Amino acid sequence: MIIVYRSNTGFTKAYAEMLGKAENMKVCPLAETQGKVGPGEPVFFMGPLMAGHIAGIDQAVKKFNLKGVCGVGMSPVSPQVLDTLSKANYVPDAPIFYLQGGWAPKQVGWLKRRMVGMATKSMRESLRDRGSRRTPEEDKQLDFLLHGGSFVAFENLETIRKWMKTL
């Protein structure tokens, strides 16, 4: 199997490279797959989330023999996020995974910053309103939403690695 990924700000790329190294698999950016991914070769696709949609998934579904898919986004991992992801992305006969990546506002254009700002406005306001009653975790979340940060960590790959061992 080969890992094919699309990345905007580097979080998905970091996960793809970590997973490839850990599982001794080739890793290839989606834009460079021509001649590197053989016909019918099994592919694990990873892409960043954009409004709940895994960027590049439509192209990957048409082009590759997908065995699994992973979306990388800003939200903490939860059953709700995974359920929403599964409903918003058509992937026939392959499981969908989710990893929390990060937010790099200085690496994206103003439109994406604005969209993320609108999507997270109520959460930021709610956290700000808690003031001194915020927990240390809530302080981290507010700082993340305002300034960005990364949650990329090798241990987050555990579920995907366990699944890969069953193939």
N, C-alpha and C positions, 0 to 999 in steps of 0.2 A: 504494500500500500504506500502511496505517496501523499504527503500533506500539501494541499494547495490552499493558498490564503490570499486574501485581499486585506490591505491595511491602510488606514488614513493617517493615523498619528503615531503608529508604532506599537500599540498595545497588542493587537492581533498578531503582528509579526513576531513580537517577543514570545508570545505563547506558542506559536507555530514552531519557532526555532527550539524552544525548550522541549516541546513534545517530540520533535524530530530527533533531537540529541538523545533524549531519554529512551526512546523506542527504536533508535537506530534506523530512522526512516528518512528518505529524501524529502526536502522541503522546497517548494517552488511558488513564487508569486503568481497569481492568476494571469497577469499580463505577460508572463514569460513561459507559459506552458507549451507553446508551439514547439513540437519536436522533442519535448522533455517528458510528456505524459503519453504513454502508448495507448492505442485503442483498447478499450475494455479494461485498462489498468485500474484497480481499485483506488479510490480517492477519498480522503477525509478532508472536507472543505471547512475553512474557518474564515469568518468575515465580521466586520464591525456592524453594529446595529445603527440604523438610521430610521427613526420613527417606527421602531418595531420590526423593520424589515432587514434581513441580513444582506448587506451590500454584496453583490456578485452572485447571489444564490440562483437567480433565474438562469444566468449564463452557465453556472456550474451544473445545474440540473440537466440542461440540454446537452452539454459537452462531455460530461464525465460519468463514469460508473461509480456513483456516490454510495459509500458504505456508511457514512456518518457525516454530520454537519454540526458546527459549533458557532453560535453567535457570541460576540464579545461586546459588552456594553458598560454603561455607567452604574446601573442599579446593582445593589447587593443581590446575590443569588437567593431565589425564593421559588416555591412552587408556582406562584402567580406569574412571575416573570417567564418561567419555562412554559407555562400553559399559553400565555399570550404569544410567545415566540413560535410555538408549534402551530397555533391557529393562523398566524400572519405569514408563514413561510411554507410553501408547498414543497415537500421533499418526499417523493414516493419511496417506500420501503427502506427508509434509513432513519435511525434515531437522531434527535436534535438535542444538543447540549448547550449550556450557557455558562460563560465565565465573566466575572466582573473584571473589566480592564481598567479604564481610567478616564480622565477628562483633561485635555490639554488645550485650554481656550486660546493660548497664544499661537497654536499650530493650525487653527482652523480659521476660515474666513468669517467676516462679520455676520453673514446670513446664518451660518450654523451656530455661531455664538448666540445670536438673537433667538433662534429656534429653541436651543437648549435653555436659554434664559426664561423663555415663556413656559416651557414644559416643566421647569423646576421652581417657578416663582412661588407657588403656594407652599411648597416644602421649605424653601428658604425663609419665607415670611413666618411660617409656623415655628421654625427653629429659632429665629431671631426673637420672636415674641416670648419664648420660654426664658430668655435672658439668663440670669444666674442659676436658674433651675435646670439648665441643660446638663445632661450627663457628659462625661468625657467623650463617649462615643458620638453623641449628638454634636458636640463641638467639632469633632473630626469631620463629621458629615457636612456640617455647615461650611467649614474651611474648604473641603473638597469641592462643594458646589460653587463657591465663590472664586477659588483660585486654581482649582484643578489638582491632580495628583494621580497616583498609580496604585492599583490594588493587585497588579500582576505578581503572582507568586507561584513557584513550582508546585507547592502543595495543592493548589487549586485544580491541578490537572489529574488528581487521583481518580476521580470517577471515570474520566475518559480513558486513562491508562488501564484501569480494571476492565472496562468494556473491550478495549483493544485486545486484551489477553484472551478474550472469549472467541475471537474470530479465527 
